[in-house]
Amino acid sequence: METVEVLDRVAFQIGSITVYWYGIIIMTGILLGLWLATRESVKQGLPKDTFSDLLFIALPTALITARLYYVMFEWEYYSQNPEQIVAIWEGGIAIHGALLGSVIAAYLFAKKRKIPFLKLADIAAPSLILGQAIGRWGNFMNQEAHGREVSRTFLEQLYLPDVIINQMYIDGQYYHPTFLYESVWSIIIFGVLMYLRRKSLIQGEIFFTYLVLYSIGRFFIEGMRTDSLMLFDILRVAQMVSIGLIGLGIGMIVYRRNKFKAARIEGDQYGKKVK
């Protein structure tokens, strides 16, 4: 077995406290996303503290639902090791679970603050995908969320730096860096969503575009992974959810465009201004 130097997933220790790169990277993504959303919310006339207040509610909710989602589909292991359920620093959270918790928290928050939910969602969408792009590098440090076995030659042909190639050497074998594929796809989506911010769109379309584009990439990348959450041992949960989100996103865009078109026609007919 060849010897390959890999990165330590522990960033540093202070006494008995161990700080992992996974946590640092995830928090970096959260803070950058918060900064971006706050800047945009101020431009759109919302109070500056809107998203910091939302984060105070949405972050713990998302972490809990992301962990519960993962544990639910890995219950055979966690039922035998219940003490590991809270070991979130070891990895094992699901983006779809986090998204579900975030949407629930944001909806309740928007309702209480009397802010249109889809307005919040449109502002948050670029921050969400940026956080996902950054967060995947936490998987890189933990050597998880990788794909099937490949050769070192294959990875070198992708012109990857040695630090990434070496980190994909796990238990004597190299693997597809699917974390990287998803991170790159997420950055592309981020660029698309930031471009769409400059366009005149119906409220909610940026968020629904995020759902559709992310889900398309996730569907194909998930098919390459070896650690997928499974349903009945035959269906990849993330792929099934991705199909549902693609349908939901496209359906909502079409529905709301038709609704807006009908409202505009009616407004023109009765001399009303339609917004």
N, C-alpha and C positions, 0 to 999 in steps of 0.2 A: 504494500500500500504506500503510495507516495505521500510525502510530507508537504502539507500546504498550510501556510500561516493565515489564520482567519481572525477577524476582529472580535474583541471581547464585548459581549452585550452589556457588561457592567460599565457604566460611565465612571463612577467613583463611589467611595464609601465614606460615610461620616459616622464613626463609632459603629454601632450596630445597624445603622441605616444604609441600605444599598440603593443606589440610584441607577436605574437602567436607561440605556439609550432609547429604548422603546418609549418610555414615558416622556423623555425630553423631546423626542421627535414629534410625538402626538401633541404635546403641549405647544410646541412651536407652530404646528399647523393650526391649532385652535386660536392662538393669539394673532397670527397673521390674518386668519379669516375674520376674527373680530374687528381688527383694524380696518380691513377692507369694507366690511358691512357697515361699520359705524360711519365711515367716510361717505358712503353712498346714501345711507339713511338721512344724514344731515342735508345732503343735496336735495333729497326728496321731501324735505320739510318735517322730518320726524325729530323728536328730541334726541340729543346726542347720546343719552344713556339708554336708548331703547334696546339696543342689542346687547349691551353689557348686562342689563336687567334680564333680558331673555336668556342669555347664556347661563346666568345664575340658576335658572330653572331647567333649561334644556340640557345642559351638560351632564348633570347627575342622572337625569332621566334617560338620556341617550346611553350613558355608560351602563346603567342597570339593564335596559332593554337589550343592548348589544350583547351583554354577557348572558342574560337569560336566554336569548335567542340561540346563542352558541351552545349553552349548557343543555337546552331542551333537545337539540339534535345530537348531542353527545352524552345523553343521559346514562347509557350503559357504563361509561367510564366514571362519570361524576357520581352516580349512585353508589359506586364502590369506593370513591375517594371524595366524600363530601367536603372535606377540608380544603380541597382544591378549587371549589366553586368561587371563592372570593379572591383567588390568586390571579387577579386580572393583570398584574405586572408580568406574568409569565406568557402573556399573549392569550389568544382565544376569545376574541370579540368579533362580532359580525357586523359589517357595515349596514346591511339591510335592517338589522335589529336597531342599530343606532339611528338610522333614518326614520324608522317607525316611531321611536321615542321622541325624536326631534320634532317631527310633524305634529304629534299629539300635543307636546308641550307648546309649540309655536301657535297652534290653533287656539288652545285655551288662553294663552297669553294675549293673542290678538283680539280675542273676544272680550277679554277683561279690559284691555286698553282702548277698545273700540277702533282698532286699526284693521283695514282689510287684510285678511290672512294671505291672500295671493300677492299682495304688495310686499309683505314681509318675506314671503317665499321667493319672489323675484330678486329681492335685494340679497337674500341669503345664498341663493344658488351658486354664484361664482365662489363664494367663501367656502361652501360645502365641498365643491370639487377640488378647490385648491388644498383644503385640509386633507382630502383623501389622497391627493397626489403626494403630499409631503408624508402623510402617515404611512404609506406603503414602505417607506424606507425604515420604519420601525420593524416591519416584517423582515426586511433585509438584514438588519442587525440581529434579529432572533433566528435567522436562517429558517424561516417558515414561509408559507404561502407560495411555495415554489411549484414548478411543473414536473414533467416526467424526466427520466434520465437522458442525458445527452453527453457528448464527448467534450473534452476541453477544446479540441479543434473547432467544434461547432461554435462554442462561445467566443473563441478568438476571431472567427469569421464574422461575428457581429461587431467587431471592433470595440469590444468592451474593455475597460481598464482592468488591470490585474486584480485590483481590490475587489471588484464585483465578481470576476471569475473565481477568485479564491474563496469568496464567501459562499459561492454556490457549490462548493465541495463539501458534501455532507455525508458522513459515514462511509467514506471511500468511493463516493460517486458524485459526478457533476449533474446539476439539474437545470432545467429551464428557469431563467429569472423572471417568472411571471409577475412578481411584484413590480419589476421594472416596466414590463409591457403595460401594466395597468397604470402605473405612475405617469408614463409618457402619454398614454391615451387621455388620462385625466387632465394633463397640462394642455393638450390640444382642445379639449372641451372647455377648459377655462378660457382660452383665447377666443373661442366661438361665443361663449356667453358674454364676455366683456365687449365683444364686437356688437352683439345684439342689444346691449344696453344703450347703444347710440341710435338704435332704430325705434321707430314708432310702432310698438307692438301692443296687443291686447294684454291686459293684466293677467299674469299667470303663465304667459308663453315662455318666458325665460326659464321658469322652474320646470315646466313640463318638458321643455327641450333638454334640460339637464337630465331628467328622468330617462328620456328616450335614448340620448347619446351614451350616457353612462351604462345603461342596461345593454345596449348593443355590444359595446366593448366587453362588458363583464360576461355576457353569455359565451362569447368565443374564448376568452381567456380562461374562464372557469373550466371549460372543456379540457384544458391542458394541465390543470392542477391535480395533485395527488392527495390533497387533504380536504376535499370538498365535503361539506355537510350533506348527508344523503337521506333520502326519504324512501323507506321500504327497500333500502340497499340497491336501488336501481335508478333512482332519479336524483339528479344534483339539485339541491334546494335552490341555490343561487341562480341556476339557469331557469328554473320554473318561475321564480320571483321576477327575474329579468324579463321574461316573456310577458308576464302580467303587467309590469311597469311600462313596457314599450306600448302595449295595447292601451293602457290607461292614459299615458302621456299623449299619444296620437289622438285617441278618442276625445280627450278634453280640449286639445287644440282645435280640432275640427268642430266640436260642439260649440265652443265659445265663439269661434269665428262666425259660425252660422247664426248664433244667437245675437252677436253684435251686428251682423249684417241686417238681420230682421228688425232689430231695434232702431238701426239707422234709417231704414226704409220707412218705418212707422213714424220716426221723428221728423223725417223730411215731409211726410204726408200731412202731419198735423202742425208743422212749423215749429217743432221743438228742436232744441240743440241737444244732440246726443254726445255724451262723453264716453 
